[in-house]
Amino acid sequence: MITENKKRLRTKPKELSTKKLKKKRNKVPFLSVSEFFQWSEQSFTLSLILIISRLREYCAEYCASQDIENGSSSSNVFLDLARLFNGLQKQSQEQSQEQSQVHFVNQAQTLGVDQYIDVIVKHKQIPLKPNSNHDLMNAFMWLSLPKTRSACAQAMLQARQYRDISNLKQRCKLEDRFTLFDESGVAIFSDDFELITLVKARAWKELFYIHAQSCQKHLKLWIVGHGLYEQLLNPFVGLVAYGRCYHVEPSVFQEPLESQVLLFDQMIAQDLKTQLSKQELELSAIPILGYPGWWPDQSEMFYENSRYFRGPYPKSASKGSL
């Protein structure tokens, strides 16, 4: 990571042992605006690029209104997350229906999963806890992929209703899968069927290393999960996302980024609605740090780490396996 304060964001990601993984995960202190901008320079923040640009404009306007130098009040902007994201939402010239319906609110207490989904779907409010990187990333994703976020929330609510109707004592599998995608999801877009085949075959070395140039040009990993972005504040070998593949026409990657964001958001949201109607959501574990440029040391030996780059699922567990 690029930062002057090594205690907050690591200059270089560190590979963690399994024993220390849980203790070290998600321990990055709440970011300041300047630290967020430094982190956002990473290549994996593609799905946030547009909202990051709007945040820079918002900060510049805020500093101008306070008659202070741009950047000197970075920490102040994140003090009131609801005000910030409601302001960013109004700043958007073309709001989607999902964006115009929701309102960000500050929430001091932690809500349970069921209560949290009720607040979003029934009351159209996005609760944000202060000093929370997790909620910070969630808000960014609501502005970046509003249709996808809305579809996830609706799906989790309907899956819970299915659980209640079925008198299940525990969360059902469908509920868990939509929650997993909401937290740690990644959408894989490619205009090359052969690359998609490599993803489904879990041929990671061939995909990410042997075909690295083709992968960068013809296959995009579009992060959906806000929890995944939080983990990427301090990434570690072992970090996986749970993804779905989408084929697009070659011309799509030539479109302006704004057009790509709108299309991808619509594609993911429609897919989630379709999967919900089928009462299923098949996900595949993706070792995302293998994507070219997403980890500092991507030598051939790196891709031979079979504990991270795991091969094909057993045939008996291939459908819907994680």
C-alpha positions as CSV (number, residue, x, y, z in Angstrom):
1,M,0.0,0.0,0.0
2,I,1.1,3.6,-0.6
3,T,1.0,5.6,2.6
4,E,3.2,7.5,4.9
5,N,1.7,6.0,8.0
6,K,2.7,2.3,7.9
7,K,0.7,1.6,11.0
8,R,-2.5,2.3,9.2
9,L,-2.0,1.0,5.7
10,R,0.8,-1.4,4.9
11,T,3.3,-0.2,2.2
12,K,3.4,-3.8,1.0
13,P,0.7,-6.4,1.5
14,K,1.8,-9.1,3.9
15,E,1.2,-12.8,3.6
16,L,-0.3,-14.0,6.9
17,S,-0.2,-17.4,8.5
18,T,-3.5,-19.2,9.0
19,K,-3.3,-18.8,12.8
20,K,-2.8,-15.0,12.6
21,L,-5.3,-14.5,9.8
22,K,-8.4,-13.9,12.0
23,K,-6.6,-11.6,14.4
24,K,-5.1,-9.4,11.7
25,R,-8.0,-9.3,9.3
26,N,-9.9,-6.0,9.0
27,K,-7.9,-4.2,11.7
28,V,-7.1,-1.1,9.6
29,P,-8.2,2.1,11.6
30,F,-10.9,4.2,10.1
31,L,-9.5,6.0,7.0
32,S,-9.1,9.7,6.5
33,V,-10.0,11.1,3.1
34,S,-6.4,11.4,2.1
35,E,-5.7,7.8,3.1
36,F,-8.7,6.7,1.1
37,F,-7.5,8.5,-2.0
38,Q,-4.1,6.9,-1.6
39,W,-5.6,3.4,-1.3
40,S,-8.0,4.1,-4.2
41,E,-5.0,4.3,-6.6
42,Q,-4.8,0.5,-6.5
43,S,-5.9,-1.2,-9.8
44,F,-8.6,-3.3,-8.0
45,T,-10.7,-0.2,-7.3
46,L,-12.2,-0.1,-10.8
47,S,-15.8,-0.3,-9.7
48,L,-15.3,2.7,-7.5
49,I,-13.6,5.0,-10.1
50,L,-16.6,7.2,-10.8
51,I,-17.6,7.8,-7.2
52,I,-14.0,8.5,-6.3
53,S,-14.0,11.2,-8.9
54,R,-17.2,12.7,-7.5
55,L,-15.7,12.5,-4.0
56,R,-12.7,14.6,-5.1
57,E,-15.1,17.2,-6.6
58,Y,-17.1,17.2,-3.4
59,C,-14.0,17.7,-1.2
60,A,-12.8,20.6,-3.4
61,E,-16.2,22.3,-3.1
62,Y,-16.3,21.7,0.6
63,C,-12.9,23.2,1.1
64,A,-13.9,26.2,-1.1
65,S,-17.0,26.8,1.0
66,Q,-14.9,26.7,4.2
67,D,-12.3,29.0,2.6
68,I,-9.5,26.6,3.4
69,E,-6.8,24.8,1.4
70,N,-8.0,21.7,-0.4
71,G,-7.0,18.6,1.6
72,S,-6.4,20.3,4.9
73,S,-9.9,19.3,6.2
74,S,-9.8,15.8,4.8
75,S,-10.8,14.2,8.1
76,N,-13.8,16.5,8.5
77,V,-15.5,15.2,5.4
78,F,-15.7,11.6,6.8
79,L,-17.0,12.8,10.2
80,D,-20.6,12.7,9.1
81,L,-21.0,9.9,6.6
82,A,-24.7,10.3,6.1
83,R,-24.2,14.0,5.1
84,L,-21.3,13.1,2.8
85,F,-23.1,10.4,0.9
86,N,-26.4,12.2,0.6
87,G,-24.4,15.1,-0.8
88,L,-22.6,12.8,-3.3
89,Q,-25.9,11.3,-4.3
90,K,-27.4,14.8,-5.0
91,Q,-24.3,15.7,-6.9
92,S,-25.0,12.9,-9.5
93,Q,-26.6,14.4,-12.6
94,E,-28.3,11.1,-13.5
95,Q,-29.6,9.3,-10.5
96,S,-31.1,5.8,-11.0
97,Q,-34.4,4.9,-9.4
98,E,-32.6,2.9,-6.8
99,Q,-30.4,5.9,-5.9
100,S,-33.2,8.4,-5.7
101,Q,-35.2,6.2,-3.4
102,V,-32.6,5.5,-0.7
103,H,-31.3,7.9,2.0
104,F,-28.2,7.5,4.1
105,V,-28.6,7.8,7.9
106,N,-26.1,7.8,10.7
107,Q,-26.6,4.8,13.0
108,A,-24.8,4.6,16.3
109,Q,-25.8,1.0,17.1
110,T,-25.0,-2.2,15.2
111,L,-28.1,-3.8,13.6
112,G,-28.7,-7.5,13.2
113,V,-28.8,-8.8,9.6
114,D,-32.6,-9.2,9.5
115,Q,-33.1,-5.7,11.0
116,Y,-30.5,-4.2,8.7
117,I,-32.3,-5.6,5.5
118,D,-35.7,-4.4,6.8
119,V,-34.4,-0.8,7.2
120,I,-33.0,-0.8,3.7
121,V,-35.9,-2.5,1.8
122,K,-38.9,-1.3,3.8
123,H,-37.7,2.2,4.9
124,K,-35.3,3.0,2.0
125,Q,-32.5,3.9,4.5
126,I,-28.9,2.9,4.4
127,P,-27.6,2.9,8.0
128,L,-24.0,4.0,8.5
129,K,-22.0,3.6,11.7
130,P,-19.4,6.3,12.4
131,N,-15.7,5.4,12.0
132,S,-16.5,2.2,10.2
133,N,-14.5,1.2,7.1
134,H,-17.1,-1.5,6.5
135,D,-20.0,0.9,6.3
136,L,-17.9,3.4,4.4
137,M,-17.3,0.9,1.6
138,N,-21.0,-0.1,1.7
139,A,-22.0,3.5,1.0
140,F,-19.5,3.8,-1.8
141,M,-21.0,0.6,-3.4
142,W,-24.6,1.9,-3.1
143,L,-23.6,4.9,-5.1
144,S,-21.4,2.9,-7.6
145,L,-23.8,-0.1,-8.2
146,P,-27.2,0.9,-6.9
147,K,-29.2,-1.6,-9.0
148,T,-27.0,-4.4,-7.8
149,R,-27.1,-3.4,-4.2
150,S,-30.9,-3.0,-4.3
151,A,-31.3,-6.4,-6.0
152,C,-29.1,-8.0,-3.3
153,A,-31.1,-6.5,-0.5
154,Q,-34.4,-7.6,-2.1
155,A,-33.1,-11.1,-2.6
156,M,-31.9,-11.4,1.0
157,L,-35.3,-10.3,2.2
158,Q,-37.2,-12.7,0.0
159,A,-34.9,-15.5,1.0
160,R,-35.5,-14.8,4.6
161,Q,-39.3,-14.8,4.0
162,Y,-38.9,-18.2,2.4
163,R,-37.1,-19.3,5.5
164,D,-39.9,-18.1,7.7
165,I,-42.6,-19.7,5.5
166,S,-40.7,-23.0,5.6
167,N,-40.4,-22.7,9.4
168,L,-36.6,-23.1,9.2
169,K,-34.8,-22.5,12.4
170,Q,-31.6,-21.4,10.7
171,R,-30.7,-19.3,7.7
172,C,-31.3,-21.1,4.5
173,K,-28.6,-21.8,1.8
174,L,-30.1,-19.2,-0.6
175,E,-30.0,-16.5,2.1
176,D,-26.4,-17.3,2.8
177,R,-25.3,-17.2,-0.8
178,F,-26.9,-13.8,-1.5
179,T,-25.4,-12.4,1.7
180,L,-22.0,-13.8,0.6
181,F,-22.2,-12.1,-2.8
182,D,-23.3,-8.9,-1.2
183,E,-20.3,-8.9,1.2
184,S,-17.6,-10.6,-0.9
185,G,-18.9,-10.8,-4.5
186,V,-17.1,-10.2,-7.7
187,A,-18.5,-10.0,-11.2
188,I,-16.2,-11.3,-14.0
189,F,-16.8,-9.7,-17.4
190,S,-15.1,-10.9,-20.5
191,D,-15.5,-10.7,-24.3
192,D,-13.5,-14.0,-24.7
193,F,-15.2,-17.3,-24.1
194,E,-11.9,-19.1,-23.7
195,L,-10.9,-17.0,-20.7
196,I,-14.3,-17.6,-19.1
197,T,-13.7,-21.3,-19.7
198,L,-10.4,-21.0,-17.8
199,V,-12.2,-19.3,-14.9
200,K,-14.8,-22.1,-14.7
201,A,-12.1,-24.7,-15.0
202,R,-10.2,-23.0,-12.2
203,A,-7.0,-23.0,-14.3
204,W,-5.6,-20.0,-12.5
205,K,-2.0,-20.2,-13.6
206,E,-2.9,-20.5,-17.2
207,L,-5.4,-17.6,-16.9
208,F,-3.6,-15.1,-14.7
209,Y,0.1,-15.9,-15.5
210,I,0.4,-17.6,-19.0
211,H,-2.3,-15.4,-20.5
212,A,-1.7,-12.3,-18.3
213,Q,-1.8,-9.8,-21.1
214,S,-4.9,-11.2,-22.7
215,C,-6.5,-11.4,-19.2
216,Q,-5.9,-7.7,-18.5
217,K,-7.3,-6.7,-21.9
218,H,-10.2,-9.1,-22.2
219,L,-11.3,-10.0,-18.7
220,K,-12.3,-7.6,-15.9
221,L,-12.8,-8.3,-12.3
222,W,-15.5,-6.0,-11.0
223,I,-15.7,-6.0,-7.2
224,V,-19.3,-6.0,-5.9
225,G,-18.8,-6.8,-2.2
226,H,-18.2,-4.0,0.2
227,G,-16.8,-6.4,2.8
228,L,-14.3,-7.5,0.1
229,Y,-13.2,-3.9,-0.4
230,E,-12.7,-3.6,3.4
231,Q,-10.4,-6.6,3.3
232,L,-8.5,-5.1,0.4
233,L,-7.4,-2.3,2.7
234,N,-4.9,-4.8,4.0
235,P,-4.9,-7.7,1.5
236,F,-3.4,-11.1,2.3
237,V,-2.6,-14.3,0.3
238,G,-5.7,-16.4,1.0
239,L,-8.2,-13.6,0.2
240,V,-10.9,-14.9,-2.1
241,A,-14.0,-13.4,-3.7
242,Y,-17.2,-15.3,-4.7
243,G,-18.0,-14.6,-8.3
244,R,-20.2,-15.1,-11.3
245,C,-19.1,-14.8,-15.0
246,Y,-20.7,-12.6,-17.6
247,H,-19.9,-12.5,-21.4
248,V,-20.0,-9.2,-23.1
249,E,-19.4,-8.0,-26.6
250,P,-15.9,-6.8,-27.5
251,S,-17.2,-3.3,-28.1
252,V,-18.2,-2.9,-24.4
253,F,-14.7,-2.4,-23.2
254,Q,-14.3,0.4,-25.7
255,E,-17.2,2.3,-24.3
256,P,-16.6,5.2,-21.8
257,L,-16.3,4.0,-18.2
258,E,-19.6,5.6,-17.3
259,S,-21.4,3.5,-19.9
260,Q,-19.6,0.3,-18.7
261,V,-20.7,1.0,-15.1
262,L,-24.3,1.4,-16.0
263,L,-24.3,-1.7,-18.2
264,F,-22.5,-3.9,-15.7
265,D,-24.8,-2.7,-12.8
266,Q,-27.8,-3.6,-14.9
267,M,-26.4,-7.0,-15.9
268,I,-25.6,-8.0,-12.4
269,A,-28.9,-6.8,-11.0
270,Q,-30.9,-8.7,-13.6
271,D,-28.9,-11.8,-13.1
272,L,-29.5,-11.7,-9.4
273,K,-33.3,-11.3,-9.9
274,T,-33.2,-14.3,-12.3
275,Q,-31.3,-16.5,-9.9
276,L,-33.7,-15.5,-7.1
277,S,-36.6,-16.7,-9.2
278,K,-34.9,-20.0,-9.7
279,Q,-34.2,-20.2,-5.9
280,E,-30.4,-20.6,-6.5
281,L,-27.2,-18.7,-6.8
282,E,-24.2,-20.5,-7.9
283,L,-20.9,-18.9,-6.9
284,S,-17.3,-19.8,-7.5
285,A,-14.4,-18.9,-5.2
286,I,-11.9,-16.6,-7.0
287,P,-8.3,-16.0,-5.8
288,I,-8.5,-12.4,-6.9
289,L,-4.9,-11.5,-5.9
290,G,-3.8,-13.6,-8.8
291,Y,-5.3,-11.1,-11.3
292,P,-2.4,-9.4,-13.1
293,G,-1.3,-6.3,-11.1
294,W,-3.3,-7.1,-7.9
295,W,-0.4,-8.4,-5.9
296,P,3.3,-7.2,-5.8
297,D,5.0,-10.6,-6.4
298,Q,3.3,-12.5,-9.2
299,S,6.1,-14.8,-10.2
300,E,5.5,-18.2,-11.6
301,M,6.1,-19.7,-8.1
302,F,3.3,-17.5,-6.7
303,Y,0.8,-19.2,-8.9
304,E,2.0,-22.7,-7.8
305,N,0.6,-22.1,-4.3
306,S,-2.0,-24.8,-4.4
307,R,-3.5,-23.7,-1.1
308,Y,-4.5,-20.4,-2.6
309,F,-4.9,-21.3,-6.3
310,R,-7.1,-24.3,-5.9
311,G,-8.0,-26.5,-8.8
312,P,-11.3,-27.8,-10.1
313,Y,-14.1,-28.7,-7.7
314,P,-14.9,-32.4,-7.2
315,K,-17.6,-33.4,-9.7
316,S,-19.9,-34.4,-6.8
317,A,-19.7,-30.8,-5.5
318,S,-19.2,-28.8,-8.7
319,K,-22.7,-27.3,-8.8
320,G,-23.0,-24.3,-6.5
321,S,-19.7,-25.2,-4.7
322,L,-17.6,-22.5,-3.1
